[in-house]
Amino acid sequence: MNATSSDKTTIGLRSVKGGAGTSVTAAALAIILADTYNPTTIVAASLADLAEMGSIFGTPIGAGAVAIHPRPGVRVILGSSPCVPVTGHVIVDAGTEHRSILDPAPTWADVKRTAFDTWATCEHRIIVARAEYLTLSRIVTTNAADTATGVYAVTAPGGALGVSEVEAVTGLPVVSRIDIDGTIARAVDAGVFAERLPHLQRLAVERLARNLGVLEPESVTEKS
């Protein structure tokens, strides 16, 4: 699948280390866009990613499913199923190179290669990364920053590394950032993430969408 679109924005999200929150970020971004009358399709890289999206949205995934419609304006499709039409803005959730037991080992390399190739066709190619040494060093050693256009930084309150360090190491602009917040994980675990998007998550993803040009800039009234 080629994610390029002439009339809608394509946004690719990937990470180099598990636990960064790529799928949660993709889901939150789709919710924000759908809530502002922008239909959005999330392309899940694998069966595990599709199942994870189902969990985030609180939508059960049936056996053999290749797509779900968890809420108005949002569709999630399996990237290896080109027969499923893509509508509206496109968010490619390429994930990481971690393999789940839901994904067959013989085809795993092909699945991830396809996911990263699709990510590479997106207009915006974002790395979701924790501001920590191991993640930043992996971005450098894997040359992940070479084809990326920005970083969505996940920072620890009071941590030693912040936005300036992420930008200095990767050579990429930080297009938005979010502090690690336990309420986000609890909302996902409780199955209420999509219906009650945590405040910090909403602010960070709205900032991301505005910086990518898919939401209107904040007005003076909204900022006050």
C-alpha positions as CSV (number, residue, x, y, z in Angstrom):
1,M,0.0,0.0,0.0
2,N,1.2,3.5,-0.9
3,A,0.1,6.1,1.6
4,T,0.5,9.1,-0.7
5,S,-2.6,11.1,-1.1
6,S,-3.1,14.3,-3.2
7,D,-6.0,15.7,-1.2
8,K,-5.6,14.3,2.3
9,T,-2.6,14.3,4.7
10,T,-0.7,11.1,5.3
11,I,1.0,10.8,8.7
12,G,3.4,7.9,9.5
13,L,4.2,7.0,13.1
14,R,6.9,4.5,14.1
15,S,9.3,3.9,17.0
16,V,12.6,2.2,17.4
17,K,11.9,0.8,20.9
18,G,8.8,-0.7,22.3
19,G,6.7,1.1,24.9
20,A,6.9,4.5,23.3
21,G,3.1,4.6,22.7
22,T,2.9,4.7,18.9
23,S,-0.5,3.0,18.7
24,V,-2.0,5.1,21.5
25,T,-0.7,8.3,19.7
26,A,-2.2,7.1,16.4
27,A,-5.5,6.4,18.0
28,A,-5.6,9.8,19.8
29,L,-4.7,11.6,16.6
30,A,-7.5,9.8,14.7
31,I,-10.0,10.8,17.4
32,I,-8.9,14.4,17.3
33,L,-9.2,14.5,13.5
34,A,-12.6,12.7,13.5
35,D,-13.9,15.0,16.2
36,T,-13.2,18.0,13.9
37,Y,-15.0,16.4,10.9
38,N,-11.9,14.9,9.3
39,P,-12.5,11.2,8.5
40,T,-9.4,9.2,9.2
41,T,-8.1,5.8,8.4
42,I,-5.5,4.1,10.6
43,V,-3.3,1.6,8.8
44,A,-2.2,-1.1,11.3
45,A,1.0,-2.9,10.3
46,S,0.1,-6.4,11.6
47,L,-2.6,-8.5,13.2
48,A,-1.1,-7.7,16.6
49,D,-1.3,-3.9,15.8
50,L,-4.9,-4.3,14.7
51,A,-5.8,-6.2,17.9
52,E,-4.1,-3.5,19.9
53,M,-6.1,-0.8,18.2
54,G,-9.2,-2.8,19.1
55,S,-8.2,-2.8,22.7
56,I,-7.4,0.9,22.7
57,F,-10.8,1.7,21.2
58,G,-12.6,-0.9,23.3
59,T,-13.8,-2.7,20.1
60,P,-13.5,-6.5,20.0
61,I,-11.7,-8.0,16.9
62,G,-13.4,-11.0,15.3
63,A,-11.4,-13.9,13.9
64,G,-10.2,-13.1,10.4
65,A,-11.1,-9.4,10.7
66,V,-9.1,-7.0,8.5
67,A,-10.8,-3.8,9.4
68,I,-12.8,-2.2,12.3
69,H,-14.9,0.9,12.5
70,P,-14.6,1.7,16.2
71,R,-16.2,5.2,16.2
72,P,-17.7,7.7,13.7
73,G,-15.1,9.0,11.4
74,V,-12.4,6.5,12.3
75,R,-11.6,3.2,10.5
76,V,-8.7,0.9,11.3
77,I,-7.5,-1.5,8.5
78,L,-4.8,-4.1,8.3
79,G,-2.1,-2.8,6.1
80,S,-1.6,-6.1,4.3
81,S,-5.2,-6.0,3.0
82,P,-5.1,-3.7,0.0
83,C,-8.7,-4.7,-0.9
84,V,-9.9,-2.5,2.0
85,P,-10.5,1.1,0.8
86,V,-8.7,3.9,2.5
87,T,-10.7,7.1,3.1
88,G,-9.9,10.6,4.6
89,H,-6.6,11.3,6.3
90,V,-4.3,8.4,6.7
91,I,-2.3,7.5,9.8
92,V,0.2,4.7,9.3
93,D,1.0,2.9,12.6
94,A,4.2,1.1,11.6
95,G,5.0,0.2,15.2
96,T,8.4,-1.3,16.0
97,E,10.3,-4.4,15.0
98,H,8.9,-6.4,17.9
99,R,7.0,-9.5,16.9
100,S,3.8,-10.6,18.7
101,I,2.7,-14.3,19.0
102,L,-0.3,-13.2,16.9
103,D,1.9,-12.7,13.9
104,P,3.4,-15.7,12.1
105,A,7.2,-15.8,12.2
106,P,7.9,-16.7,8.6
107,T,6.2,-13.6,7.3
108,W,7.1,-11.2,10.0
109,A,10.1,-9.6,8.2
110,D,7.9,-9.0,5.1
111,V,5.1,-7.5,7.3
112,K,7.5,-5.0,8.9
113,R,9.3,-4.2,5.7
114,T,5.9,-3.4,4.1
115,A,4.9,-1.3,7.1
116,F,8.1,0.7,7.1
117,D,8.0,1.1,3.3
118,T,4.4,2.5,3.7
119,W,5.6,4.8,6.5
120,A,8.3,6.1,4.1
121,T,5.7,7.2,1.6
122,C,3.9,9.4,4.1
123,E,4.0,13.2,3.8
124,H,4.9,13.4,7.5
125,R,7.1,10.6,8.9
126,I,7.2,10.9,12.7
127,I,9.3,8.9,15.2
128,V,7.6,8.4,18.5
129,A,10.4,8.3,21.0
130,R,11.0,8.5,24.7
131,A,13.6,11.0,25.7
132,E,16.1,8.4,27.0
133,Y,19.6,7.3,26.2
134,L,18.8,3.8,24.8
135,T,16.0,5.1,22.5
136,L,18.1,8.1,21.2
137,S,21.1,5.9,20.6
138,R,19.0,3.4,18.7
139,I,17.6,6.2,16.4
140,V,21.2,7.1,15.6
141,T,22.6,3.6,15.1
142,T,19.7,2.4,12.9
143,N,19.7,5.6,10.9
144,A,16.0,6.0,11.6
145,A,16.2,9.8,11.5
146,D,17.5,9.8,7.9
147,T,14.0,9.5,6.4
148,A,12.0,11.0,9.2
149,T,10.6,14.5,9.3
150,G,10.1,15.0,13.0
151,V,9.9,13.5,16.5
152,Y,7.0,13.1,18.9
153,A,8.8,13.2,22.2
154,V,7.7,11.3,25.3
155,T,9.4,12.9,28.2
156,A,9.7,12.1,31.9
157,P,8.9,15.0,34.3
158,G,12.1,16.1,35.9
159,G,14.1,13.8,33.6
160,A,17.7,14.5,32.5
161,L,16.8,14.5,28.8
162,G,14.3,16.8,27.2
163,V,13.2,18.4,23.9
164,S,16.5,20.1,23.2
165,E,18.5,16.9,23.7
166,V,16.2,14.9,21.4
167,E,16.6,17.5,18.7
168,A,20.3,17.7,19.1
169,V,20.9,14.0,18.9
170,T,18.4,13.2,16.1
171,G,18.8,16.4,14.1
172,L,15.0,16.5,13.8
173,P,12.5,19.0,15.1
174,V,10.3,17.9,17.9
175,V,6.8,18.5,16.5
176,S,5.1,17.8,19.9
177,R,5.8,16.3,23.2
178,I,4.0,14.7,26.1
179,D,5.0,13.9,29.6
180,I,4.7,10.3,30.7
181,D,1.3,10.1,32.5
182,G,-0.2,7.2,34.3
183,T,-3.8,8.3,33.5
184,I,-3.3,7.4,29.8
185,A,-2.4,3.8,30.6
186,R,-5.2,3.5,33.1
187,A,-7.7,4.9,30.5
188,V,-6.6,2.3,28.0
189,D,-6.8,-0.5,30.6
190,A,-10.3,0.6,31.7
191,G,-11.5,0.7,28.1
192,V,-12.4,4.4,28.2
193,F,-9.5,5.9,26.3
194,A,-11.5,6.7,23.2
195,E,-14.5,8.1,25.0
196,R,-12.6,10.1,27.6
197,L,-9.4,11.1,26.0
198,P,-7.0,12.0,28.8
199,H,-6.4,15.8,29.0
200,L,-2.6,15.7,28.5
201,Q,-2.9,13.3,25.6
202,R,-5.5,15.5,23.9
203,L,-3.3,18.6,24.3
204,A,-0.2,16.9,23.0
205,V,-1.9,15.4,20.0
206,E,-3.8,18.6,19.1
207,R,-0.4,20.4,19.1
208,L,1.0,17.6,16.9
209,A,-1.9,18.0,14.4
210,R,-1.6,21.8,14.3
211,N,2.1,21.6,13.7
212,L,1.6,19.1,10.9
213,G,-1.1,21.4,9.4
214,V,-4.1,19.1,9.7
215,L,-5.8,21.3,12.3
216,E,-6.4,25.0,12.3
217,P,-4.0,27.1,14.5
218,E,-5.3,28.0,17.9
219,S,-7.2,31.2,18.2
220,V,-6.4,33.8,20.8
221,T,-9.7,32.8,22.6
222,E,-8.6,29.1,22.6
223,K,-5.2,29.9,24.1
224,S,-6.6,32.1,26.9
